[in-house]
Amino acid sequence: MTSQDADRPGPAGTSRRSKITPEREREFFDAVLDQIRECGYDAVSMEGVAASTRCSKSTLYRQWRTKPQFVAAALRSNRQARFARIDTGTLAGDLREAARCAGEWSPKDTTLLQALGHAVIQDRELAQALREALVDPEISALEKILRRGVERGEVAAGNPALEYVPAQLFGVLRVRPTLEGRNADADYLLRFVEAAVLPALGLE
């Protein structure tokens, strides 16, 4: 059986999802996100994703109805909390590791954020899916890292800089490409944390 055959609708009354395996669904989601990064949101079509994944376009329309719904589903399926794995034993060490990790995945994420920039302003569901996939999990994990530092007594709970650490890290990820035409890589983010974040928290 070919991949096209596997994607064709089943008999009437069967579930819309009955012919799409988790692996095939992942292939669809990866394809649409990769095409958004490469071509921009507006240039991507359900037909183009269908062609690149060798399925019928009716499969995608039957499953997700519209491009915004398809992209929102792809984003939500990609939800990660990469900062959640960080625990070096010290707040300074955790923040340095967060900078290193963010520098590794920022090229793909930053490109995706930029490619979706205008679309998320127009589509509330798409904006929410983007937050759920790329922003909220990492902010939550970063706030947990900061709370651990407070609980260990490394930084005072009332330190006003604590509130702004997520904005600092995420802000520099978004802004450097605009200001300098380059992504904020691990080396840049580590230097930023050393120069701006740790001193504000009273850490070395």
Secondary structure, DSSP 4 states (H G I P E B T S, - for coil): --HHHHHS--STTS-TTTT--HHHHHHHHHHHHHHHHHH-TTT--HHHHHHHHTS-HHHHHHHHSSHHHHHHHHHHHT---GGGG---SSHHHHHHHHHHHHHHHHHHHHHHHHHTHHHHHH-HHHHHHHIIIIIHHHHHHHHHHHHHHHHTTSS-TT-GGGGGHHHHHHHHHHHHHHHHSS---HHHHHHHIIIIIHHHHT--
